[in-house]
Every structure is written in C-alpha cells, then in structure tokens.
C-alpha cells in the first residue's frame, strides 16, 4: 500500500532532483565544490572504513555473504564501498535523478551486486520483512523536516532487518523547542565544514525559524528510544548526543 501523499516529502524529492542536476557530488559531499569521481568515491570508502567497519567488527559481523540496505544512497558514493564488502547491496533514494546517476556509475564501474531503487521517502515498502542483515543511513534523516517520517523509517528498519541484523543510522541530535506558527528553536554542536582547514572542527549552533529540507529537524532521545523499541532493536546506543551528527545503533533480537 502506498503511503498517504505528503507535501513535505514531495517538496524534498523535488529539491534533491534539482540539486542532483545542478551539482550532485557537491550537494552529497559538500566539503568540495568540484569533485573528481575517484576522489568522491574514495571519500565514501573512507567513511565506510571509519563509520561502519568498526561497528561490524565489534559485533563479529562478517558481511561477505550478507545483504544490506543503504537508505539515502544518492549517486552511490558509499554504495560502491559497501559492494566491496557485502554479497548484495540494496540502495534506496527518494530522488529519481540521483538513482539514475547511480545506475550509470554502476554500469561504468561494472559492479554487479548493487541494486538501486527509488522509494517513497516515507517507508521501505519495496523491501520484504526480515530481508536485510544491515540497515545503514548517513546524512539523510538529518535533512527530513518531518519527525513522524523519520520515526517511521526507524520502525521500517526494524521490519526489514533479520533477527540478529544491525541498524546503524545518523540523525540530527540537536535539542529543539516548538513555537507557534510552525517555528522551532534548536541548538547544539555543529560541524564547521570548511573551517576545518583552520583546525576548527566544531562550533555552537543556534537557529530559529521554520523547518526546511536542508536543516531538517532534530529528533529527541525519547522519540528515538520509543521508535527503536517498536523496531525490536536491543543494545541500542546513542553517540554524539546533542550534535548535528548523532548516531544510533542497535541489533534486532
């Protein structure tokens, strides 16, 4: 069953289709304006090595004959690195333009174990119950300006994970207060982007205004804990709480 129409998600899809036509590599990995493809893919390899490999090693998880799902795959920056590790990579994105570019890259690199799929932006309907060994998402949920949609993705992760499967995903972990008129105040610790060249890695962040599809919306620990419980995730861990890049990990028992 298709989800109910959601104007927020429709606008999000339109924006990412536009950004992918404008300069997909930059808007996926904004630390550079112009990327060489080899450097872009190497940045994906580096992120998988730093963010994912240690989690799998700690869990004693051997990915070589496993199936994983990457939620928000973009043009395949990290999918290509996952394909070197996993037997099968399922990769989903809301943007038809992103997926089209990802498929072109897959063909050019002659990769046979990645399947790209356009999804609704609200659920994981194309994927069956207990069909995945790992569900992963990075720099995706933080852009969704709709808390119920983010929490539904967490529940959907629980649905598609096999018993013993691992969830590893990143959300905006800032603190938030809602005000009349659909406005929010949110604050926390943000990455600095280009100021890293000066050795400044983080800075305080304070914002007020309506939600948008770039800044998204922070998700509270209580909301995430409830969604993880519904997803039957155990041993749930939260890292970098109060920051723009909060990580959630757990295992389905």
N, C-alpha and C positions, 0 to 999 in steps of 0.2 A: 504494500500500500504506500502510495506517495505521501510525503508529509504535506501538511497544510501550507499554502503559499505564505511566504514570509518576506515582506518588502525589505526588511533589513538585509536578509541574505541575498535577495535579488540584487540589491544595490552593491553588496560586497562582491558578488560574481562579476557584475558589470565593471566595477573598478579594477579588479585583478585582470580581467580580459584586456582592459585599456592599458594597464601598466605593463602587461606582458608584451603587447605590441610596441610600446614605447621603448622599453629597455628592460627586458625580463631579468637578465642576470644581475643588474644593479638593484632592482627592487626586491629580489630574493636575498641577495647578499650585498647590503648597501655600503660596505666598507670601501668599495671602489666604484668609480663612475663607469669605467670601461674594463671589462674582463677579457683576458684570453681564455678560451674554453678550457685549456689544460689546467690553468691556474684555478679557474672556477670549480672544476671537478676535484682538484686536489684539496680545495677548501672543504668540500664535502667529505672527502676521505679523512681529513684531519679531524673534523667534527665527530664523525663516527668513531674514530680511534679514541678521542678524548671523552666523549659523552656516553657512548654505548658499550664499547668493548669492556671497560671496567665493570659495568653492571652485569653483563653476561658472564664474565669471568667469576665474579663474586658468587653468582647463582649456580656456577657449574654448568652453564648452558652452552651446549655445542650447537652452533647454528647450521652446520653444513648440510643437514638433511631436513631442515625446518622451513616453515613458511611464515613470513612476516608481512605486516601491513604498515605502510608508511602513510599517515594521514596528513595531507597537505604537501604533496611531493613536488609541486612546482614543475620545473623543467628537468628534474631528475638529478639535481646537484648531489644529493645524498643517496638516491636510489642506486646509482652506479656503484657506489662503495658498498652498499648493502648486498648487491648482486654478487660481489666477490666473496661474501661470507655465507650467505643463505642459499639453500637449494632453490627457493622460489620467493620472489618479491612481488607482492601486490602493492600498487602505489595509486593513491587516490587524490584527486584535487577538484575543487569547485570550478576552476577556470578551464573552459574548453581550449582556449589559446595556449595555456601552459601545457596541458596534456598533449596537444598537437605538436608542440616543440619538443616535448619529452620523447614522444614516439619517433620523431625524426632523428633525435640524438641516439636513441636506442638502435635504430636501423644503421646509422652511420658507424657506431661502435660495434655492431654485430653482437649485441647482447641478447641472449635468448631466454633468460629466466626472470625478466621483469614484465609484468602486465600492468598497463596504465588504464585508469578508469575515471571518468567524470562522475562525480557524486553530487547529491542534492545540496550539500553544505549544511545539512541538519542531522544526517544519520549515516549509517554504514549499510544501507539496505542491500547493495549488490553482494554482500559477503554473508556466507552462511553461519549459523550458530556453531561455535566451537571449531572454527576452521583455521585459526591463527595461533602461532606459538609466541609471537611478539607483536605488540601494537606500539607504534612509536609516532610521536609528533613533536616538531620543534619549530618555533617561530611561526605558529599557525593559530592556535587558540587565542594567543595574545592579541590578534587582530579582529576577533569576532566581537562586535559590540552588542552581544545578546547573551546574558547569563544562562537562561534556560537551554539555549542551543549548546553552549559549552558543556553544561552538566549532562545533557542528553548524550553528547559524544562520549563522555566518561562511561555512562551506562551501556552504550553501544559497544565500547571496548570490552566491557565485561561479557557481553553477549557473544562476541565473535572469538574471544580467547578460549583456547582449550584449557582443560584443567592442567595446572602447572605452568600455564603460559604467563608471560611477563608483560606488564604495562609500564611504559616509560614515556611520559609526556610533559611538556612545558606549558605553563600558563603565566599570565600577568599576576604577580603576587603582591601588588601594591595594596594598601589599605584604601577603603572608599567610604564615602558618605553620600547618600542620595538627597537631593534638594528638590523642591517643587519645580515644575516646568521641565522635567526630564533632565536636569543638570546634576552633575556629580563633582564632588571634590575627591581627588585621590592623590596619594603621596607615598613615597618610598625611595628606594635606592635604584638609580638607573645607570645603565652602561653609558659610556661617554662617546662611543663611536670614534670619530676622527681625533679627538683629544688624546686617544691612546698613544699617538705619535709623540706626545709630550710627557708620557708616563702617567697620565691621569686616566685611571680605568673606570672609576665610578663617580657619581655625583648625586646629591639630593635632588629629588624631583617633586614638584607640587603643581597640580593642574586643576583647573575648574572650568567646566563647560559641558556641552552636550557630547554624547558618545559619537565616535566616528570609526570608520573602518581601517584606520591606521593605528590609532592608540588602543582600540578595543575597549575592554572593561576588565578591571581586576576581579578575581574570584576569591572568596574568603575561604579560610581553612575549614570552617564549619560546613560550608556548601560542598567543598570537595570531599570532606570526610563522609558526608551523607551519600554523595554520589558513588564514592568508592565502595561503600558498604553495599549499596544496591547492585553494584557491579560484581560483588562477591570477591573483591580484592582484599587480600590479607597482607600482613607485614608491610603496610603502607608507610612510606617515608616521604617527608617533605623537606626539600633542601632549598636554601636561599629564600626563605620566607621573608616577605616584605620588600622583595626586589622585583624588578621587571621580568627577570628570568627565574621564576620559581619552578622547581622540578618535582614531579610526583612519580613515584614508582611503587609497584606492588605486584603481587603474584596471585593468580586465581587458584583457589583451592577447591 
